[in-house]
Amino acid sequence: MKLKLPLLALTLLTTLGLTISPVNADFNDGMIAFENQDFRAAAKEWMPLAANGDAKAQTNLGILYFNGKGVLKDYKKAVEMLKSAARKGEAEAQFILGKIYIEGDGVTKSLRTAKTWVQRAYENNFDGAEALWNEHELWKY
C-alpha cells in the first residue's frame, strides 16, 4: 500500500507535467489562431515554443510584440525575439529586422545594420530581400 501512494503521486505529477509542458505547445494551433485573428491565443501557443528556441515561433511572436497584437506592444521584446530567430537562420526574421532598421521603428535607424540582415535574408532566398536591398541601395553601406 505504501508503494502505491508514491507511484500515484509520481504518475499524477508526470501527467500534469506533460499537460502543461512547453513541448506540447503546438505551433500549428498558433497559426490557426493567428489566421482567425485570435492573436492572444496565437501568442499563448508560441510563447513556450519561442522560450525553447523555436526560431519560427520567435519570429511570429516578435511580429506580435512589434504590432501589439495579442500582447502589449514592446519593440524591445520584438527585436530580441527577431534577432534570436535571425541568428538561427530564420530568413523572415532577418528580412523584418532589415526593414525595422531601415525605418528606425523602435531602434536607432541604421542602414549598415539593415544591410547585414537584408543580405542574410537574401542569402536565405527570402522573397523581397533583393528588392529591399536595391530600393534602399544597401550595397553602399
TAHU-V349933 format. One record per residue. N is the residue number from 1. PSI is psi in whole degrees, -180 to 180 (none if undefined). D_FIRST is the distance of its C-alpha to the first C-alpha in Angstrom with 1 decimal. Layout:
BEGIN
n=[N & N]
psi=[PSI & PSI]
d_first=[D_FIRST & D_FIRST]
END
This chain:
BEGIN
n=[1 & 2 & 3 & 4 & 5 & 6 & 7 & 8 & 9 & 10 & 11 & 12 & 13 & 14 & 15 & 16 & 17 & 18 & 19 & 20 & 21 & 22 & 23 & 24 & 25 & 26 & 27 & 28 & 29 & 30 & 31 & 32 & 33 & 34 & 35 & 36 & 37 & 38 & 39 & 40 & 41 & 42 & 43 & 44 & 45 & 46 & 47 & 48 & 49 & 50 & 51 & 52 & 53 & 54 & 55 & 56 & 57 & 58 & 59 & 60 & 61 & 62 & 63 & 64 & 65 & 66 & 67 & 68 & 69 & 70 & 71 & 72 & 73 & 74 & 75 & 76 & 77 & 78 & 79 & 80 & 81 & 82 & 83 & 84 & 85 & 86 & 87 & 88 & 89 & 90 & 91 & 92 & 93 & 94 & 95 & 96 & 97 & 98 & 99 & 100 & 101 & 102 & 103 & 104 & 105 & 106 & 107 & 108 & 109 & 110 & 111 & 112 & 113 & 114 & 115 & 116 & 117 & 118 & 119 & 120 & 121 & 122 & 123 & 124 & 125 & 126 & 127 & 128 & 129 & 130 & 131 & 132 & 133 & 134 & 135 & 136 & 137 & 138 & 139 & 140 & 141]
psi=[-36 & -28 & -31 & -39 & -50 & -36 & -42 & -44 & -42 & -43 & -43 & -46 & -41 & -44 & -45 & -40 & -41 & -33 & -40 & 6 & 139 & -24 & -29 & -6 & 139 & 118 & -44 & -36 & -37 & -40 & -41 & -45 & -43 & -47 & -29 & 10 & 27 & 75 & -32 & -44 & -40 & -47 & -41 & -39 & -40 & -25 & -51 & -34 & -44 & -42 & -28 & 6 & 11 & 114 & -40 & -40 & -39 & -42 & -51 & -39 & -38 & -41 & -43 & -46 & -40 & -39 & -5 & 40 & 113 & -11 & 165 & 139 & 127 & 96 & -38 & -49 & -40 & -49 & -39 & -46 & -47 & -41 & -41 & -45 & -42 & -39 & -22 & 2 & 11 & 105 & -39 & -42 & -41 & -45 & -47 & -42 & -40 & -47 & -41 & -44 & -28 & -45 & -24 & 31 & 104 & 1 & 166 & 127 & 131 & 106 & -27 & -45 & -39 & -43 & -45 & -49 & -41 & -38 & -42 & -41 & -42 & -45 & -25 & 17 & 37 & 126 & 132 & -16 & -44 & -42 & -42 & -41 & -49 & -42 & -40 & 9 & 51 & -16 & -19 & -16 & none]
d_first=[0.0 & 3.8 & 5.4 & 5.4 & 7.0 & 9.5 & 10.2 & 10.9 & 13.0 & 14.7 & 15.5 & 16.9 & 18.9 & 20.2 & 21.2 & 22.9 & 24.6 & 26.0 & 27.2 & 29.2 & 30.0 & 33.8 & 33.6 & 33.1 & 36.2 & 38.8 & 42.4 & 43.7 & 42.2 & 44.1 & 47.2 & 47.0 & 46.5 & 49.5 & 51.6 & 50.8 & 51.9 & 48.4 & 48.7 & 45.9 & 43.4 & 45.0 & 44.6 & 41.0 & 40.3 & 42.5 & 41.4 & 38.2 & 40.0 & 42.9 & 40.8 & 39.4 & 43.0 & 43.8 & 47.6 & 48.3 & 45.9 & 47.5 & 50.9 & 50.1 & 48.4 & 51.5 & 53.7 & 51.7 & 52.0 & 55.7 & 56.5 & 54.1 & 52.5 & 49.0 & 48.8 & 51.2 & 54.3 & 53.8 & 56.3 & 54.7 & 51.3 & 53.1 & 55.1 & 52.1 & 50.1 & 53.2 & 54.0 & 50.5 & 50.8 & 54.5 & 53.7 & 51.4 & 54.3 & 53.6 & 57.2 & 56.9 & 55.7 & 58.6 & 61.1 & 59.8 & 60.0 & 63.5 & 64.5 & 62.9 & 64.9 & 68.1 & 67.8 & 66.4 & 63.7 & 61.4 & 62.6 & 65.9 & 68.1 & 68.5 & 70.1 & 69.4 & 65.6 & 66.0 & 67.9 & 64.9 & 62.4 & 64.8 & 65.8 & 62.1 & 61.6 & 64.8 & 63.6 & 60.4 & 62.7 & 61.8 & 64.2 & 66.5 & 66.2 & 69.6 & 71.2 & 69.7 & 70.9 & 74.4 & 74.6 & 74.0 & 75.8 & 72.8 & 74.5 & 76.7 & 73.9]
END
